[in-house]
Amino acid sequence: MLDPFSTFTTAREALVFPSGDSPLCHNRPMKPIIRVLQLFLGAWLAIAACPSAQSSNLQQTPAKETQTQAQAPANSMSPADLVKQGRKLNSEGKQDEALALYRRALQQSPDLPDAHLAIGIALDLQGQYDEARTHLQKAIELASGEKSKAQALKTMAVSYAFQQNAGEASKLERQVFDAQMAARDYPAAAETANEAARIALESGDLVWAAKWYQTGYTTAQRKPNLTPAEKDLWDFRWQHAQARIAARQGKREEAQKHVSAAKAILDKGTNPQQASYFPYLAGYVAFYGNDYKAAIAELQKADQRDPFILSLLAQAYEKSGDKTQAMEYYRKILASNAHNPTNAFARPLAKKKLADSGA
């Protein structure tokens, strides 16, 4: 091999002595010397370029690694984690993004009941009820254990409440009620009966509402060792229910009688946590008695996070001729992403009112 220094010297001499008279090039043809020079220059330029190329590669590597690291968490999430993240997005009102995660979870685990349940809830909030119930039915079928099945059945009942279908909702609530009664879980069964009653009432089925409320009240009394506070609680709820039913029937005096009875029980002080439900009751009775001014005054004292209360306020303002305030309250309703009876009654109405107004 040629020594690089010797090669460089030969090339230098060829440049200094172009006639070929250099001592190193004496009696040598010029073309080989020129060829050596070309090779040397090419090699030198290639070597000079390598550090910058290596530096460029080093600079690009962290960016690629960062991108990969950013994608890794989403790509590596388990089906359960995808559902958990989806629920968070759903609670923020990002149903489309939540649904994308739920569907990814089902691609990985097609028989995951929590994913079917979560998809059904998100679809109900979007108003896609038929597709929602397909997934909710799957959640019921896949549920393991009575508690999980009860949750799925109740979720399906609420789905029907979105369309005010009390008949179908009642069938589902009945399954839960019967299972709770068989287990002698009387407090839970009483709560289930009251939920079925409220769905019936706000769906306009006053007969079934009265039957279910009475069932809830009598079932609660079957709890062994019922405390005085627990008895007062169920007495208050029973008077509350009867007042609302009477108001819907147009029986103002009877409704007011039950309102007074409910207030007397509340004033005993055994259930202070129920205090916020009294302005709701007074406002409800006033609303269905066509006293919208009184309804607004009372309902504004009630829980302003409850979408059903907001819907009563919106309707009261609308009937009073204040459309601007009505639309404001309808907008507030859509901030709730809960899947429960109160939102099931309020959300579809708010969507319709806002759509009709072009808001």
Contacts in CASP RR format, 6 or more apart in sequence:
PFRMAT RR
TARGET T0000
AUTHOR 0000-0000-0000
METHOD contacts of the structure
MODEL  1
MLDPFSTFTTAREALVFPSGDSPLCHNRPMKPIIRVLQLFLGAWLAIAAC
PSAQSSNLQQTPAKETQTQAQAPANSMSPADLVKQGRKLNSEGKQDEALA
LYRRALQQSPDLPDAHLAIGIALDLQGQYDEARTHLQKAIELASGEKSKA
QALKTMAVSYAFQQNAGEASKLERQVFDAQMAARDYPAAAETANEAARIA
LESGDLVWAAKWYQTGYTTAQRKPNLTPAEKDLWDFRWQHAQARIAARQG
KREEAQKHVSAAKAILDKGTNPQQASYFPYLAGYVAFYGNDYKAAIAELQ
KADQRDPFILSLLAQAYEKSGDKTQAMEYYRKILASNAHNPTNAFARPLA
KKKLADSGA
2 36 0 8 1.000
7 36 0 8 1.000
7 40 0 8 1.000
8 40 0 8 1.000
9 24 0 8 1.000
10 24 0 8 1.000
10 25 0 8 1.000
10 33 0 8 1.000
10 36 0 8 1.000
11 33 0 8 1.000
11 36 0 8 1.000
11 37 0 8 1.000
11 40 0 8 1.000
13 22 0 8 1.000
13 23 0 8 1.000
13 24 0 8 1.000
13 25 0 8 1.000
14 20 0 8 1.000
14 22 0 8 1.000
14 25 0 8 1.000
14 30 0 8 1.000
14 33 0 8 1.000
14 34 0 8 1.000
14 37 0 8 1.000
15 37 0 8 1.000
16 22 0 8 1.000
17 25 0 8 1.000
20 26 0 8 1.000
20 28 0 8 1.000
20 30 0 8 1.000
25 33 0 8 1.000
77 85 0 8 1.000
78 108 0 8 1.000
79 105 0 8 1.000
79 106 0 8 1.000
79 108 0 8 1.000
79 109 0 8 1.000
79 112 0 8 1.000
79 115 0 8 1.000
80 105 0 8 1.000
80 112 0 8 1.000
80 114 0 8 1.000
82 101 0 8 1.000
82 102 0 8 1.000
82 104 0 8 1.000
82 105 0 8 1.000
82 108 0 8 1.000
82 115 0 8 1.000
83 101 0 8 1.000
83 102 0 8 1.000
83 105 0 8 1.000
83 112 0 8 1.000
83 114 0 8 1.000
83 115 0 8 1.000
83 118 0 8 1.000
85 101 0 8 1.000
86 97 0 8 1.000
86 98 0 8 1.000
86 101 0 8 1.000
86 102 0 8 1.000
86 118 0 8 1.000
87 98 0 8 1.000
87 118 0 8 1.000
89 95 0 8 1.000
89 97 0 8 1.000
89 98 0 8 1.000
89 101 0 8 1.000
90 98 0 8 1.000
90 118 0 8 1.000
90 121 0 8 1.000
90 122 0 8 1.000
90 125 0 8 1.000
90 337 0 8 1.000
91 337 0 8 1.000
92 337 0 8 1.000
93 125 0 8 1.000
93 337 0 8 1.000
95 122 0 8 1.000
95 123 0 8 1.000
95 125 0 8 1.000
95 126 0 8 1.000
95 337 0 8 1.000
98 118 0 8 1.000
98 122 0 8 1.000
99 119 0 8 1.000
99 122 0 8 1.000
99 123 0 8 1.000
102 115 0 8 1.000
102 118 0 8 1.000
102 119 0 8 1.000
102 122 0 8 1.000
103 119 0 8 1.000
105 112 0 8 1.000
105 115 0 8 1.000
106 112 0 8 1.000
106 115 0 8 1.000
106 116 0 8 1.000
106 119 0 8 1.000
109 115 0 8 1.000
111 142 0 8 1.000
112 142 0 8 1.000
113 138 0 8 1.000
113 139 0 8 1.000
113 142 0 8 1.000
113 143 0 8 1.000
113 144 0 8 1.000
113 148 0 8 1.000
113 152 0 8 1.000
114 139 0 8 1.000
116 135 0 8 1.000
116 136 0 8 1.000
116 138 0 8 1.000
116 139 0 8 1.000
116 142 0 8 1.000
117 135 0 8 1.000
117 136 0 8 1.000
117 139 0 8 1.000
117 151 0 8 1.000
117 152 0 8 1.000
117 155 0 8 1.000
119 132 0 8 1.000
119 135 0 8 1.000
120 131 0 8 1.000
120 132 0 8 1.000
120 133 0 8 1.000
120 135 0 8 1.000
120 136 0 8 1.000
120 139 0 8 1.000
120 155 0 8 1.000
120 159 0 8 1.000
121 132 0 8 1.000
121 155 0 8 1.000
121 339 0 8 1.000
122 132 0 8 1.000
123 129 0 8 1.000
123 131 0 8 1.000
123 132 0 8 1.000
123 135 0 8 1.000
124 132 0 8 1.000
124 158 0 8 1.000
124 159 0 8 1.000
124 162 0 8 1.000
124 339 0 8 1.000
124 344 0 8 1.000
125 337 0 8 1.000
125 339 0 8 1.000
125 347 0 8 1.000
127 162 0 8 1.000
127 348 0 8 1.000
129 159 0 8 1.000
129 162 0 8 1.000
129 163 0 8 1.000
132 159 0 8 1.000
133 156 0 8 1.000
133 159 0 8 1.000
136 152 0 8 1.000
136 155 0 8 1.000
136 156 0 8 1.000
136 159 0 8 1.000
137 156 0 8 1.000
139 152 0 8 1.000
139 155 0 8 1.000
140 149 0 8 1.000
140 152 0 8 1.000
140 153 0 8 1.000
140 156 0 8 1.000
143 149 0 8 1.000
143 151 0 8 1.000
143 152 0 8 1.000
146 179 0 8 1.000
146 183 0 8 1.000
149 179 0 8 1.000
150 176 0 8 1.000
150 179 0 8 1.000
150 180 0 8 1.000
153 172 0 8 1.000
153 173 0 8 1.000
153 175 0 8 1.000
153 176 0 8 1.000
154 172 0 8 1.000
154 173 0 8 1.000
154 176 0 8 1.000
154 192 0 8 1.000
154 195 0 8 1.000
155 339 0 8 1.000
156 172 0 8 1.000
157 168 0 8 1.000
157 169 0 8 1.000
157 170 0 8 1.000
157 172 0 8 1.000
157 173 0 8 1.000
157 195 0 8 1.000
157 196 0 8 1.000
157 199 0 8 1.000
158 169 0 8 1.000
158 199 0 8 1.000
158 339 0 8 1.000
158 340 0 8 1.000
158 341 0 8 1.000
158 344 0 8 1.000
159 344 0 8 1.000
160 166 0 8 1.000
160 167 0 8 1.000
160 168 0 8 1.000
160 169 0 8 1.000
160 172 0 8 1.000
160 199 0 8 1.000
161 169 0 8 1.000
161 199 0 8 1.000
161 202 0 8 1.000
161 203 0 8 1.000
161 341 0 8 1.000
161 344 0 8 1.000
161 345 0 8 1.000
162 344 0 8 1.000
162 347 0 8 1.000
162 348 0 8 1.000
163 348 0 8 1.000
164 202 0 8 1.000
164 203 0 8 1.000
164 204 0 8 1.000
164 345 0 8 1.000
165 203 0 8 1.000
166 199 0 8 1.000
166 200 0 8 1.000
166 203 0 8 1.000
166 204 0 8 1.000
166 205 0 8 1.000
166 208 0 8 1.000
167 200 0 8 1.000
167 203 0 8 1.000
167 205 0 8 1.000
167 208 0 8 1.000
169 196 0 8 1.000
169 199 0 8 1.000
169 200 0 8 1.000
169 203 0 8 1.000
170 196 0 8 1.000
170 199 0 8 1.000
170 200 0 8 1.000
170 208 0 8 1.000
170 212 0 8 1.000
173 192 0 8 1.000
173 193 0 8 1.000
173 195 0 8 1.000
173 196 0 8 1.000
173 199 0 8 1.000
173 212 0 8 1.000
174 196 0 8 1.000
176 192 0 8 1.000
177 189 0 8 1.000
177 192 0 8 1.000
177 193 0 8 1.000
177 196 0 8 1.000
177 215 0 8 1.000
180 186 0 8 1.000
180 188 0 8 1.000
180 189 0 8 1.000
180 192 0 8 1.000
181 189 0 8 1.000
181 219 0 8 1.000
186 219 0 8 1.000
186 220 0 8 1.000
186 222 0 8 1.000
186 223 0 8 1.000
187 220 0 8 1.000
187 223 0 8 1.000
189 216 0 8 1.000
189 219 0 8 1.000
190 216 0 8 1.000
190 217 0 8 1.000
190 219 0 8 1.000
190 220 0 8 1.000
190 234 0 8 1.000
193 212 0 8 1.000
193 213 0 8 1.000
193 215 0 8 1.000
193 216 0 8 1.000
193 219 0 8 1.000
194 212 0 8 1.000
194 213 0 8 1.000
194 216 0 8 1.000
194 237 0 8 1.000
194 241 0 8 1.000
195 341 0 8 1.000
196 208 0 8 1.000
196 212 0 8 1.000
197 208 0 8 1.000
197 209 0 8 1.000
197 210 0 8 1.000
197 211 0 8 1.000
197 212 0 8 1.000
197 213 0 8 1.000
197 215 0 8 1.000
197 216 0 8 1.000
197 241 0 8 1.000
198 209 0 8 1.000
198 341 0 8 1.000
199 341 0 8 1.000
199 344 0 8 1.000
200 206 0 8 1.000
200 208 0 8 1.000
200 209 0 8 1.000
200 212 0 8 1.000
201 209 0 8 1.000
201 241 0 8 1.000
201 244 0 8 1.000
201 245 0 8 1.000
201 248 0 8 1.000
202 308 0 8 1.000
202 341 0 8 1.000
202 345 0 8 1.000
204 248 0 8 1.000
206 245 0 8 1.000
206 248 0 8 1.000
206 249 0 8 1.000
209 241 0 8 1.000
209 245 0 8 1.000
210 245 0 8 1.000
213 238 0 8 1.000
213 241 0 8 1.000
213 242 0 8 1.000
213 245 0 8 1.000
214 238 0 8 1.000
217 234 0 8 1.000
217 237 0 8 1.000
217 238 0 8 1.000
217 241 0 8 1.000
220 226 0 8 1.000
220 230 0 8 1.000
220 234 0 8 1.000
221 231 0 8 1.000
221 234 0 8 1.000
223 230 0 8 1.000
228 270 0 8 1.000
229 270 0 8 1.000
229 271 0 8 1.000
232 265 0 8 1.000
232 268 0 8 1.000
232 270 0 8 1.000
232 271 0 8 1.000
233 270 0 8 1.000
233 271 0 8 1.000
233 274 0 8 1.000
235 265 0 8 1.000
236 262 0 8 1.000
236 265 0 8 1.000
236 266 0 8 1.000
236 271 0 8 1.000
236 274 0 8 1.000
239 258 0 8 1.000
239 259 0 8 1.000
239 261 0 8 1.000
239 262 0 8 1.000
239 265 0 8 1.000
240 258 0 8 1.000
240 262 0 8 1.000
240 277 0 8 1.000
240 281 0 8 1.000
242 258 0 8 1.000
243 255 0 8 1.000
243 256 0 8 1.000
243 257 0 8 1.000
243 258 0 8 1.000
243 259 0 8 1.000
243 262 0 8 1.000
243 281 0 8 1.000
243 284 0 8 1.000
243 285 0 8 1.000
244 255 0 8 1.000
244 281 0 8 1.000
244 284 0 8 1.000
244 285 0 8 1.000
246 252 0 8 1.000
246 254 0 8 1.000
246 255 0 8 1.000
246 258 0 8 1.000
247 255 0 8 1.000
247 284 0 8 1.000
247 285 0 8 1.000
247 287 0 8 1.000
247 288 0 8 1.000
247 289 0 8 1.000
248 288 0 8 1.000
250 288 0 8 1.000
250 289 0 8 1.000
252 285 0 8 1.000
252 289 0 8 1.000
255 285 0 8 1.000
255 288 0 8 1.000
256 285 0 8 1.000
259 281 0 8 1.000
259 282 0 8 1.000
259 285 0 8 1.000
262 278 0 8 1.000
262 281 0 8 1.000
263 278 0 8 1.000
265 271 0 8 1.000
266 274 0 8 1.000
266 275 0 8 1.000
266 278 0 8 1.000
276 302 0 8 1.000
276 303 0 8 1.000
277 302 0 8 1.000
279 298 0 8 1.000
279 299 0 8 1.000
279 300 0 8 1.000
279 301 0 8 1.000
279 302 0 8 1.000
280 298 0 8 1.000
280 299 0 8 1.000
280 302 0 8 1.000
280 303 0 8 1.000
280 306 0 8 1.000
280 309 0 8 1.000
282 294 0 8 1.000
282 298 0 8 1.000
283 294 0 8 1.000
283 295 0 8 1.000
283 298 0 8 1.000
283 299 0 8 1.000
283 302 0 8 1.000
283 312 0 8 1.000
284 295 0 8 1.000
284 312 0 8 1.000
286 292 0 8 1.000
286 294 0 8 1.000
286 295 0 8 1.000
286 298 0 8 1.000
287 295 0 8 1.000
287 299 0 8 1.000
287 312 0 8 1.000
287 315 0 8 1.000
287 316 0 8 1.000
290 319 0 8 1.000
292 316 0 8 1.000
292 317 0 8 1.000
292 319 0 8 1.000
292 320 0 8 1.000
293 320 0 8 1.000
295 312 0 8 1.000
295 313 0 8 1.000
295 316 0 8 1.000
296 313 0 8 1.000
296 316 0 8 1.000
296 317 0 8 1.000
296 320 0 8 1.000
299 309 0 8 1.000
299 312 0 8 1.000
299 313 0 8 1.000
299 316 0 8 1.000
300 313 0 8 1.000
302 309 0 8 1.000
303 309 0 8 1.000
304 310 0 8 1.000
305 336 0 8 1.000
306 342 0 8 1.000
307 332 0 8 1.000
307 333 0 8 1.000
307 336 0 8 1.000
307 338 0 8 1.000
307 342 0 8 1.000
307 343 0 8 1.000
307 345 0 8 1.000
307 346 0 8 1.000
307 347 0 8 1.000
307 350 0 8 1.000
308 341 0 8 1.000
308 342 0 8 1.000
308 343 0 8 1.000
308 345 0 8 1.000
308 346 0 8 1.000
309 342 0 8 1.000
310 329 0 8 1.000
310 332 0 8 1.000
310 333 0 8 1.000
310 346 0 8 1.000
311 329 0 8 1.000
311 330 0 8 1.000
311 333 0 8 1.000
311 345 0 8 1.000
311 346 0 8 1.000
311 349 0 8 1.000
311 350 0 8 1.000
313 329 0 8 1.000
314 325 0 8 1.000
314 326 0 8 1.000
314 327 0 8 1.000
314 328 0 8 1.000
314 329 0 8 1.000
314 330 0 8 1.000
314 333 0 8 1.000
314 350 0 8 1.000
314 353 0 8 1.000
315 326 0 8 1.000
317 323 0 8 1.000
317 325 0 8 1.000
317 326 0 8 1.000
317 329 0 8 1.000
318 326 0 8 1.000
318 353 0 8 1.000
323 357 0 8 1.000
326 353 0 8 1.000
327 353 0 8 1.000
327 354 0 8 1.000
327 357 0 8 1.000
327 359 0 8 1.000
330 349 0 8 1.000
330 350 0 8 1.000
330 353 0 8 1.000
330 354 0 8 1.000
330 359 0 8 1.000
331 350 0 8 1.000
331 354 0 8 1.000
331 359 0 8 1.000
333 343 0 8 1.000
333 346 0 8 1.000
333 347 0 8 1.000
333 349 0 8 1.000
333 350 0 8 1.000
334 347 0 8 1.000
334 350 0 8 1.000
334 351 0 8 1.000
334 354 0 8 1.000
336 343 0 8 1.000
336 346 0 8 1.000
336 347 0 8 1.000
337 343 0 8 1.000
END
